[in-house]
Amino acid sequence: MKKTEVSILAELEQLYERIQKNELLFNMAEDDDLIEAAIYEKQALNARYTYLIKTAKEQGVKINFTERI
């Protein structure tokens, strides 16, 4: 694997974990401000995820999503 490929895959892995934590926090939040903050964070995380997937695709990085199941 190339260094770029490794860094993209590592960042995707970290991002996946952050998305999971964000979902958990959103589900537990009761305060309107915390709920709103979780929504904005989710949008930012999803934008970063989309960017990384696009970059990986452009660079020919193969991603195996079935390992998560």
N, C-alpha and C positions, 0 to 999 in steps of 0.2 A: 504494500500500500504506500502511496505517496504521502508526504507530510500533509499536504492540503487535504487529501482524502481523510486522513486520520483526524485532523482538526475539525473538519466538517462533521464527521461521524460523532466525535466526542462532544461537540457543541450541541448536536441534535439530541444526544443522550441526556445531557444536562438540561436542555430545554424541555424535553419530555418530562423529566422529574419536576421541573418548575411548574409546568402546566398541571400536573397531577396535584401538587401542593396548592396551587391556586384554586383548583376545583374544590378541594377539601375546605380551604378557608372560606370560599364563597358559600358553601353549603352550611358552614357553621356560623357564619356572620349573622348577627341580629340587628346591628346598628346600620341605619341607612347609609351613612358615610363609608362604613367598611364594605358594604355590599357594592356601592358605587366604585370604590377603589379597586375591588376585586374584578369588577367588570372592565375597567380601564386597563388593568394589568393583563387580563386575559386577551384583550384586543392587541396589546403590544406584543405579548408572547406569540400570538397567532401570526402577526405580521412578520416577526423574526423567523418563525418556523417556515412560513411561505417563502421568505427570502432564501433560507438555507436549502430548502428542497429545490428551488429554482437553480441556485448556484451548484448544488450537487449534480443536478441533471445536466447543466451546461458543461460540467467538467467530467461527465461520464462516471460519476461515483455511483456504485451499486449499493442500494439500501435494502436490507432484508427486514421488512416489518413483521414477518410471521414469527420471528424470534420472541416477540412480546406476548404472543398468545399462549 
